[in-house]
Amino acid sequence: MADKLEVSQQTINAIEKGKFDPSLPLAFKLARLFSMSIESIFDDEVRVDAESG
């Protein structure tokens, strides 16, 4: 997956663990790769921010 997204495996691991938020261009690549909307990439983050805010 890292190769397809043109990022390091460390970046993928950090995103999966919630330690790194993908840049907008990377989020678009993730959305295309998984056939998801861009909103769904950030959906959990928005929900968490709203709950803590």
C-alpha positions as CSV (number, residue, x, y, z in Angstrom):
1,M,0.0,0.0,0.0
2,A,2.8,2.4,0.8
3,D,4.2,2.0,-2.7
4,K,0.8,2.7,-4.3
5,L,0.5,5.8,-2.2
6,E,4.1,6.9,-2.7
7,V,4.8,7.2,1.0
8,S,6.9,5.2,3.5
9,Q,5.7,2.2,5.4
10,Q,6.3,4.3,8.6
11,T,3.8,6.9,7.3
12,I,1.2,4.2,6.8
13,N,1.8,2.7,10.3
14,A,1.5,6.2,11.9
15,I,-1.8,6.9,10.1
16,E,-3.2,3.5,11.2
17,K,-2.2,4.2,14.8
18,G,-3.7,7.7,14.7
19,K,-0.4,9.3,15.3
20,F,-0.3,11.1,11.9
21,D,-3.1,12.9,10.0
22,P,-2.7,12.5,6.3
23,S,-2.2,15.5,4.1
24,L,-5.1,16.5,1.9
25,P,-3.3,15.0,-1.2
26,L,-2.6,11.8,0.6
27,A,-6.2,11.6,1.9
28,F,-7.4,11.9,-1.7
29,K,-5.1,9.0,-2.7
30,L,-6.4,6.9,0.2
31,A,-10.0,7.7,-0.7
32,R,-9.3,6.6,-4.3
33,L,-7.4,3.5,-3.3
34,F,-10.2,2.3,-1.0
35,S,-13.1,3.6,-3.2
36,M,-14.2,5.9,-0.3
37,S,-15.3,9.5,-0.2
38,I,-12.8,12.0,1.1
39,E,-15.2,12.9,3.9
40,S,-15.1,9.3,5.2
41,I,-11.3,9.6,5.5
42,F,-11.7,12.4,8.1
43,D,-15.0,11.4,9.5
44,D,-13.7,9.8,12.7
45,E,-11.5,12.8,13.4
46,V,-14.4,15.2,13.0
47,R,-16.5,13.1,15.4
48,V,-13.7,13.0,18.0
49,D,-13.1,16.7,17.8
50,A,-16.8,17.5,18.2
51,E,-17.0,15.2,21.2
52,S,-14.0,16.8,23.0
53,G,-14.8,20.3,21.9
